[in-house]
Amino acid sequence: MKNCLSEKKRSKQSLSFSNIVVRYCVIFSLCFFPFYPVLFAQEEVEENNVIREGPPPLADPLYLDLGTFVVNMPGDKYFLKSSIQLAFENSAAKEWLENRLPIARDLVITHLNSITVEQFDDTKNRAVIKNDLQIRLNSLFPNKSSWEDTVPIRRILFLEFYRQ
């Protein structure tokens, strides 16, 4: 009889233990499964589409080094030092300007000499300075030329551009 009583206690204990386990599993599943998609969802990889501003890159550029320029800034307190290269797509236009390099260098010196400290300090003006130089240098080319390109100088490249 003792054996029978102890078996009943064990079965009640095992039933109560199994009930507890089942209850915890049900509670866990009710709490866990609604958040399953959030917890184990694969992150969507965003493609970084780089939006390039400005003109497209040159296919096969030709470069002309204008050299290094050191000019007084207005007010005679600072010097502006700049090394400049020009990018062309047409070799005939590049050769044409190489033959007139002193005129181009004089134009660049005159333009750089007019840049104020305030203009230089504002980094947004770098693009404006490049654009102005490009317009001025392109104005040196003849209206009617053998290369049919109305804008022979495609880019102005500053290798150095700082004040001392």
C-alpha positions as CSV (number, residue, x, y, z in Angstrom):
1,M,0.0,0.0,0.0
2,K,2.9,2.3,0.8
3,N,4.2,1.6,-2.7
4,C,0.9,2.6,-4.2
5,L,0.7,5.8,-2.3
6,S,4.2,6.8,-3.2
7,E,3.5,6.1,-6.8
8,K,0.4,8.4,-6.7
9,K,2.5,11.1,-5.1
10,R,5.1,10.8,-7.8
11,S,2.6,10.8,-10.5
12,K,0.9,13.9,-9.1
13,Q,4.3,15.5,-8.8
14,S,5.3,14.6,-12.3
15,L,1.9,15.8,-13.5
16,S,2.2,19.0,-11.7
17,F,5.8,19.4,-13.0
18,S,4.7,18.6,-16.5
19,N,1.8,21.0,-16.2
20,I,4.2,23.8,-15.1
21,V,6.5,23.1,-18.0
22,V,3.6,23.1,-20.5
23,R,2.2,26.3,-19.0
24,Y,5.6,28.0,-19.3
25,C,6.0,26.8,-22.9
26,V,2.5,28.2,-23.8
27,I,3.2,31.5,-22.0
28,F,6.6,31.7,-23.7
29,S,5.3,31.0,-27.1
30,L,2.5,33.5,-26.7
31,C,5.0,36.2,-25.7
32,F,7.7,35.2,-28.2
33,F,5.9,34.4,-31.4
34,P,4.3,37.8,-32.1
35,F,7.8,39.2,-32.1
36,Y,9.4,36.4,-34.1
37,P,9.4,38.3,-37.4
38,V,10.9,41.4,-35.8
39,L,13.6,39.4,-34.0
40,F,14.8,37.2,-36.8
41,A,13.9,39.3,-39.9
42,Q,16.8,39.8,-42.2
43,E,17.8,43.4,-42.6
44,E,17.1,44.8,-46.0
45,V,20.3,46.0,-47.4
46,E,19.8,49.5,-48.8
47,E,21.8,50.1,-51.9
48,N,23.8,53.2,-51.7
49,N,23.1,54.8,-55.0
50,V,25.7,57.5,-55.3
51,I,24.2,60.5,-56.9
52,R,27.1,62.2,-58.7
53,E,26.8,65.9,-59.0
54,G,28.4,67.8,-61.8
55,P,29.4,66.8,-65.3
56,P,30.3,63.2,-66.2
57,P,33.9,62.2,-66.0
58,L,36.1,62.7,-69.0
59,A,36.7,59.6,-71.1
60,D,40.4,60.2,-71.9
61,P,41.6,63.5,-70.6
62,L,44.7,65.3,-71.6
63,Y,46.3,67.5,-68.9
64,L,48.3,70.7,-69.2
65,D,50.3,71.8,-66.1
66,L,50.2,75.6,-65.7
67,G,52.6,75.4,-62.8
68,T,52.6,77.0,-59.3
69,F,51.3,80.5,-58.7
70,V,52.1,82.6,-55.6
71,V,50.2,85.9,-55.6
72,N,49.5,88.7,-53.1
73,M,45.9,88.7,-51.9
74,P,44.2,92.1,-51.6
75,G,45.4,93.8,-48.5
76,D,49.0,92.6,-48.8
77,K,48.6,90.5,-45.6
78,Y,48.5,87.1,-47.2
79,F,49.8,85.2,-50.2
80,L,47.7,82.7,-52.2
81,K,49.6,79.7,-53.4
82,S,48.1,77.5,-56.1
83,S,49.2,74.8,-58.5
84,I,46.8,74.3,-61.4
85,Q,46.3,71.8,-64.2
86,L,43.8,72.0,-67.0
87,A,42.0,69.0,-68.5
88,F,41.2,68.8,-72.2
89,E,39.5,66.3,-74.4
90,N,41.1,67.5,-77.6
91,S,44.8,67.4,-78.2
92,A,44.7,70.2,-80.8
93,A,43.1,72.6,-78.3
94,K,45.8,71.6,-75.7
95,E,48.6,72.3,-78.2
96,W,47.0,75.6,-79.2
97,L,47.0,76.8,-75.5
98,E,50.6,75.4,-74.9
99,N,51.8,77.8,-77.6
100,R,50.1,80.7,-75.7
101,L,51.0,79.6,-72.2
102,P,52.4,83.1,-71.1
103,I,49.0,84.6,-71.9
104,A,47.2,81.9,-70.0
105,R,49.5,82.2,-67.0
106,D,49.0,86.0,-66.9
107,L,45.3,85.6,-67.0
108,V,45.4,83.1,-64.1
109,I,47.7,85.4,-62.0
110,T,45.4,88.4,-62.6
111,H,42.3,86.3,-61.5
112,L,44.0,84.8,-58.5
113,N,45.3,88.2,-57.4
114,S,41.7,89.4,-57.2
115,I,40.5,86.8,-54.7
116,T,39.9,88.3,-51.3
117,V,40.5,86.5,-48.0
118,E,36.8,86.3,-47.4
119,Q,36.2,84.6,-50.7
120,F,39.1,82.2,-50.1
121,D,37.9,81.3,-46.6
122,D,34.4,80.3,-47.8
123,T,34.9,76.8,-49.2
124,K,31.8,77.1,-51.4
125,N,33.7,79.7,-53.5
126,R,36.3,77.1,-54.7
127,A,33.8,75.9,-57.3
128,V,33.1,79.5,-58.3
129,I,36.8,80.3,-58.6
130,K,37.3,77.2,-60.8
131,N,34.3,78.1,-62.9
132,D,35.5,81.7,-63.4
133,L,39.0,80.5,-64.4
134,Q,37.5,78.0,-66.8
135,I,35.3,80.7,-68.5
136,R,38.2,83.2,-68.7
137,L,40.7,80.6,-70.1
138,N,38.2,79.3,-72.6
139,S,37.6,82.9,-73.8
140,L,41.2,82.8,-75.1
141,F,40.4,80.3,-77.7
142,P,39.3,81.4,-81.2
143,N,35.6,81.4,-82.1
144,K,36.2,79.3,-85.2
145,S,38.7,76.5,-84.7
146,S,39.6,73.2,-86.2
147,W,38.5,71.2,-83.2
148,E,34.8,72.3,-83.2
149,D,34.7,72.3,-79.3
150,T,33.2,75.4,-77.9
151,V,34.6,74.6,-74.4
152,P,38.0,73.1,-74.9
153,I,39.1,73.3,-71.2
154,R,36.9,70.7,-69.5
155,R,38.2,70.9,-65.9
156,I,40.3,73.1,-63.7
157,L,42.3,71.1,-61.2
158,F,43.8,72.6,-58.1
159,L,46.8,70.6,-56.9
160,E,47.6,73.1,-54.3
161,F,45.3,75.9,-53.1
162,Y,46.1,77.6,-49.8
163,R,47.1,81.0,-48.3
164,Q,50.2,81.7,-46.4
